[in-house]
Amino acid sequence: RLQAVAARDAAGIALGRLLGRPAEAVPVSGALEQSLLGEQPPSAPSAPSAPSAIDSLPALRALAHESERQDLLAQAARRRFLPRVSGDLRGHYGRPGIDPLANDWMSYGTATLALDWTLWDGGARARQAQRAEAGARQLAYQRQDAAEGLAAAQASAKAALQSARAEVTAASERVALQRQLLDLVTGRRERAQASENEVLDAEDDLSEAEIALALARTRARQSEATLLWTLGR
């Protein structure tokens, strides 16, 4: 029973990490005999949808936002190398002073055209563009590493789930066998062919088998939650 309690607490802590609550043990709830995934685990996302799966994870969503920001900074830094042209066109009514003697009221317009092109700044714009591009490349490498790590985590989660389901099958068969043995021993006791201790031993064996089955189902549920987390669901 101590091992069962320890395994239960370990499963709760693992589920807490998956739910973003690492300091809290989240108990496994629901009908453990019902799978969250059905009969077969869902397939891993293909390469084109991998970035969306990464961005859907809370732990990696900030990385996607920062990558987008660095790309915008790099684009803005590259645009600073281009000249800036601005114009202003206005209409007026007044005394423009063209004829100093008459200086009549009249309608007139003004147009302004300005060209701003920094030819030399000591390399400040180039260094700023290089820093922004380096930051964008670093984030791209981090996203690639995250995609590879996610693919590895998916493969590991699927393997762990298959192993956990095999344990559930074996534990279920053991429970069924122990129940048959208990029924057999109980029938023998009714015919005075078995002692009370033999019945108690059979009941203990059945309890141990049921505890092992509950632990196996808990590990399977934990593996399912891990796989769903890697799929961004």
Contacts in CASP RR format, 6 or more apart in sequence:
PFRMAT RR
TARGET T0000
AUTHOR 0000-0000-0000
METHOD contacts of the structure
MODEL  1
RLQAVAARDAAGIALGRLLGRPAEAVPVSGALEQSLLGEQPPSAPSAPSA
PSAIDSLPALRALAHESERQDLLAQAARRRFLPRVSGDLRGHYGRPGIDP
LANDWMSYGTATLALDWTLWDGGARARQAQRAEAGARQLAYQRQDAAEGL
AAAQASAKAALQSARAEVTAASERVALQRQLLDLVTGRRERAQASENEVL
DAEDDLSEAEIALALARTRARQSEATLLWTLGR
1 211 0 8 1.000
4 211 0 8 1.000
4 214 0 8 1.000
4 215 0 8 1.000
7 215 0 8 1.000
7 218 0 8 1.000
7 219 0 8 1.000
8 27 0 8 1.000
8 28 0 8 1.000
8 215 0 8 1.000
8 218 0 8 1.000
9 25 0 8 1.000
11 28 0 8 1.000
11 218 0 8 1.000
11 219 0 8 1.000
11 221 0 8 1.000
11 222 0 8 1.000
12 25 0 8 1.000
12 26 0 8 1.000
12 27 0 8 1.000
12 28 0 8 1.000
12 222 0 8 1.000
13 22 0 8 1.000
13 25 0 8 1.000
14 222 0 8 1.000
14 226 0 8 1.000
15 25 0 8 1.000
15 26 0 8 1.000
15 28 0 8 1.000
15 222 0 8 1.000
15 225 0 8 1.000
16 22 0 8 1.000
16 24 0 8 1.000
16 25 0 8 1.000
16 26 0 8 1.000
18 225 0 8 1.000
18 226 0 8 1.000
18 229 0 8 1.000
19 26 0 8 1.000
20 58 0 8 1.000
28 218 0 8 1.000
28 221 0 8 1.000
28 222 0 8 1.000
32 214 0 8 1.000
32 217 0 8 1.000
32 218 0 8 1.000
32 220 0 8 1.000
32 221 0 8 1.000
33 217 0 8 1.000
35 220 0 8 1.000
35 224 0 8 1.000
36 221 0 8 1.000
36 224 0 8 1.000
36 225 0 8 1.000
36 228 0 8 1.000
37 161 0 8 1.000
37 224 0 8 1.000
37 227 0 8 1.000
37 228 0 8 1.000
41 158 0 8 1.000
41 161 0 8 1.000
41 162 0 8 1.000
41 224 0 8 1.000
41 227 0 8 1.000
42 227 0 8 1.000
42 231 0 8 1.000
44 151 0 8 1.000
44 154 0 8 1.000
44 155 0 8 1.000
44 158 0 8 1.000
44 230 0 8 1.000
44 231 0 8 1.000
45 52 0 8 1.000
45 53 0 8 1.000
45 231 0 8 1.000
50 147 0 8 1.000
50 150 0 8 1.000
50 151 0 8 1.000
51 64 0 8 1.000
51 143 0 8 1.000
51 147 0 8 1.000
53 150 0 8 1.000
53 231 0 8 1.000
53 232 0 8 1.000
54 60 0 8 1.000
54 63 0 8 1.000
54 64 0 8 1.000
54 143 0 8 1.000
54 146 0 8 1.000
54 147 0 8 1.000
54 150 0 8 1.000
55 61 0 8 1.000
55 64 0 8 1.000
56 232 0 8 1.000
57 150 0 8 1.000
57 229 0 8 1.000
57 232 0 8 1.000
60 146 0 8 1.000
63 139 0 8 1.000
63 142 0 8 1.000
63 143 0 8 1.000
63 146 0 8 1.000
64 143 0 8 1.000
66 139 0 8 1.000
67 136 0 8 1.000
67 139 0 8 1.000
67 140 0 8 1.000
67 143 0 8 1.000
70 132 0 8 1.000
70 135 0 8 1.000
70 136 0 8 1.000
70 139 0 8 1.000
71 136 0 8 1.000
73 132 0 8 1.000
73 136 0 8 1.000
74 129 0 8 1.000
74 132 0 8 1.000
74 133 0 8 1.000
74 135 0 8 1.000
74 136 0 8 1.000
76 132 0 8 1.000
77 125 0 8 1.000
77 128 0 8 1.000
77 129 0 8 1.000
77 131 0 8 1.000
77 132 0 8 1.000
77 133 0 8 1.000
78 129 0 8 1.000
80 118 0 8 1.000
80 125 0 8 1.000
80 128 0 8 1.000
80 129 0 8 1.000
81 125 0 8 1.000
81 129 0 8 1.000
83 115 0 8 1.000
83 116 0 8 1.000
83 117 0 8 1.000
84 115 0 8 1.000
84 116 0 8 1.000
84 117 0 8 1.000
85 113 0 8 1.000
85 114 0 8 1.000
85 115 0 8 1.000
85 116 0 8 1.000
86 113 0 8 1.000
86 114 0 8 1.000
86 116 0 8 1.000
87 111 0 8 1.000
87 112 0 8 1.000
87 113 0 8 1.000
87 114 0 8 1.000
88 110 0 8 1.000
88 111 0 8 1.000
88 112 0 8 1.000
88 113 0 8 1.000
88 114 0 8 1.000
89 109 0 8 1.000
89 110 0 8 1.000
89 111 0 8 1.000
89 112 0 8 1.000
90 109 0 8 1.000
90 110 0 8 1.000
90 111 0 8 1.000
91 107 0 8 1.000
91 108 0 8 1.000
91 109 0 8 1.000
91 110 0 8 1.000
92 107 0 8 1.000
92 108 0 8 1.000
92 109 0 8 1.000
92 110 0 8 1.000
93 105 0 8 1.000
93 106 0 8 1.000
93 107 0 8 1.000
93 108 0 8 1.000
94 105 0 8 1.000
94 106 0 8 1.000
94 107 0 8 1.000
94 108 0 8 1.000
95 103 0 8 1.000
95 104 0 8 1.000
95 105 0 8 1.000
95 106 0 8 1.000
96 106 0 8 1.000
96 108 0 8 1.000
97 103 0 8 1.000
118 125 0 8 1.000
150 230 0 8 1.000
153 226 0 8 1.000
153 230 0 8 1.000
154 227 0 8 1.000
154 230 0 8 1.000
154 231 0 8 1.000
157 223 0 8 1.000
157 226 0 8 1.000
157 227 0 8 1.000
157 230 0 8 1.000
158 227 0 8 1.000
160 223 0 8 1.000
160 226 0 8 1.000
161 220 0 8 1.000
161 223 0 8 1.000
161 224 0 8 1.000
161 226 0 8 1.000
161 227 0 8 1.000
163 223 0 8 1.000
164 216 0 8 1.000
164 219 0 8 1.000
164 220 0 8 1.000
164 222 0 8 1.000
164 223 0 8 1.000
165 220 0 8 1.000
167 216 0 8 1.000
167 219 0 8 1.000
167 220 0 8 1.000
168 213 0 8 1.000
168 216 0 8 1.000
168 217 0 8 1.000
168 220 0 8 1.000
170 216 0 8 1.000
171 209 0 8 1.000
171 212 0 8 1.000
171 213 0 8 1.000
171 215 0 8 1.000
171 216 0 8 1.000
171 217 0 8 1.000
172 213 0 8 1.000
174 209 0 8 1.000
174 212 0 8 1.000
174 213 0 8 1.000
175 206 0 8 1.000
175 209 0 8 1.000
175 210 0 8 1.000
175 213 0 8 1.000
177 209 0 8 1.000
178 202 0 8 1.000
178 205 0 8 1.000
178 206 0 8 1.000
178 209 0 8 1.000
179 206 0 8 1.000
181 202 0 8 1.000
181 205 0 8 1.000
181 206 0 8 1.000
182 199 0 8 1.000
182 202 0 8 1.000
182 203 0 8 1.000
182 205 0 8 1.000
182 206 0 8 1.000
185 194 0 8 1.000
185 198 0 8 1.000
185 199 0 8 1.000
185 202 0 8 1.000
186 199 0 8 1.000
186 202 0 8 1.000
187 193 0 8 1.000
187 194 0 8 1.000
188 194 0 8 1.000
188 198 0 8 1.000
189 195 0 8 1.000
189 196 0 8 1.000
189 198 0 8 1.000
189 199 0 8 1.000
END
